[in-house]
Amino acid sequence: MAARKNAKIQVSKDGPYLVTGNIPLIREIEVRKPNSPPHEWKKVSDYPEKESYALCRCGLSKTMPYCDGSHVEAKFDGTETAVRRSHPEKPKLVKGPGVDLDPNAAPCARAQFCQRAGGIGHLVAESGEKEKRDLAIEVAGQCPTGRLVTYDKDTGEPIEPDLEKVISVTEDPERGISGPLWVKGGILIEGADGEPYPVCNRVGLCRCGRSKRMPLCDGSHVEAGFNHTYDLK
Ligand code: FES
């Protein structure tokens, strides 16, 4: 199933994400060794194909990742507080010999891929070596919110991974933590006020209900121990 051209995620007021346009929904896990940073994303399942569906945003549903109406009884406050921005025209770049890095393009989901191979800072600093440059680009591209963005030194353009339009329900079974909805491939997200967010290749949407930058994930699920990973063990 391919997402339709008019595929959209509508943030509803104090309620779920209303998804339309045949957007595929999958579940992915961070693969990591105990006490180590993750090194890859792995798809573990596809959810049934649907033209439209509602995804929980409050973190309370008993039918995750779908909304079951629990937000109503909980009087969930989903007020949107995120800054609506895409890649800035003049990002503050960390310069490397082979590639540059915007380390702050979006909120952090604390997925920890940036800690791979000595850390993204080290990889950028050593990016004069092709192997380190390639790894820096790969590591930045694994960041689900798009906080880390590498920039080509010749063109000055951001380097983005090639992603299909899909919504990924992310999990980290090793830490027992459920992560954000990873919205990939440039899907339109519209706020409850009808105003669109800038269309980005990578966006992390909060699904624990605790973000201070609603609807974007800001990593609050980690302190909260938000966990729907149990059936992956
Ligand atoms: S948003 Fe409806 S149950 Fe969470």
Residues whose N, C-alpha, C, O or C-beta is under 5 A from the ligand:
A	BS01	FES	G15 P16 L55 C56 R57 C58 G59 L60 S61 C67 D68 G69 S70 H71
